[in-house]
Amino acid sequence: MQRPELAALSAEQRKHIVSDIMESKVDFPYKSIAVEALDFCNALIDDVRGSKITIGQLKKILEDRSEQLKKLAQNH
């Protein structure tokens, strides 16, 4: 599998995307999951860029969030 290309968005652009999705009148089944994932990515990018977390902490965060997103998806 080929790695996806990373989008070079600013924090403000990422927040704007989340806002657009939330304000959208179009409802789709996984809207809340998409917003949750984007919010998580925003926080993670900020923490990694600011060197606020260690690799061990990052692994733990990813494992915990993965489980939360699986549960959220099962409820939809």
C-alpha positions as CSV (number, residue, x, y, z in Angstrom):
1,M,0.0,0.0,0.0
2,Q,1.3,3.4,-0.9
3,R,1.5,6.1,1.7
4,P,-0.9,8.9,1.2
5,E,0.4,12.4,0.5
6,L,0.3,14.7,3.5
7,A,-1.8,17.8,3.2
8,A,0.0,20.9,4.2
9,L,-2.8,22.8,6.0
10,S,-2.5,25.4,8.7
11,A,-4.2,25.0,12.0
12,E,-6.7,27.7,10.9
13,Q,-7.4,25.8,7.7
14,R,-8.0,22.6,9.5
15,K,-10.4,24.3,12.0
16,H,-12.2,25.9,9.1
17,I,-12.8,22.4,7.5
18,V,-14.2,21.1,10.7
19,S,-16.5,24.1,11.0
20,D,-17.7,23.7,7.4
21,I,-18.5,20.0,8.0
22,M,-20.4,20.9,11.2
23,E,-22.4,23.7,9.6
24,S,-23.2,21.7,6.5
25,K,-26.8,20.9,5.9
26,V,-25.8,17.7,4.3
27,D,-26.1,14.9,6.7
28,F,-24.1,11.7,6.2
29,P,-23.8,8.7,8.4
30,Y,-20.3,9.3,9.6
31,K,-20.3,13.0,10.0
32,S,-19.6,12.9,13.8
33,I,-16.8,10.4,13.2
34,A,-15.2,12.6,10.5
35,V,-15.3,15.6,12.8
36,E,-14.0,13.6,15.8
37,A,-11.1,12.3,13.6
38,L,-10.3,15.7,12.3
39,D,-10.3,17.3,15.8
40,F,-8.0,14.5,17.0
41,C,-5.6,15.0,14.1
42,N,-5.6,18.8,14.8
43,A,-4.6,18.2,18.4
44,L,-2.1,15.5,17.5
45,I,-0.4,17.7,14.9
46,D,-0.1,20.6,17.3
47,D,1.3,18.3,20.0
48,V,3.8,16.7,17.7
49,R,5.0,20.0,16.2
50,G,5.3,21.5,19.7
51,S,7.2,18.4,20.9
52,K,4.8,18.1,23.8
53,I,4.5,14.3,23.7
54,T,6.9,11.4,23.7
55,I,6.7,8.4,21.3
56,G,5.4,6.3,24.1
57,Q,2.6,8.8,24.8
58,L,1.8,9.0,21.1
59,K,1.5,5.2,20.9
60,K,-0.9,5.2,23.9
61,I,-3.0,8.1,22.5
62,L,-3.3,6.3,19.1
63,E,-4.3,3.0,20.7
64,D,-6.9,4.7,23.0
65,R,-8.3,6.8,20.2
66,S,-8.5,3.8,17.8
67,E,-10.7,2.0,20.3
68,Q,-12.9,5.0,20.9
69,L,-13.4,5.5,17.1
70,K,-14.2,1.8,16.7
71,K,-16.9,2.0,19.4
72,L,-18.3,5.2,17.9
73,A,-18.5,3.6,14.4
74,Q,-20.3,0.5,15.9
75,N,-22.9,2.8,17.4
76,H,-23.8,4.2,14.0
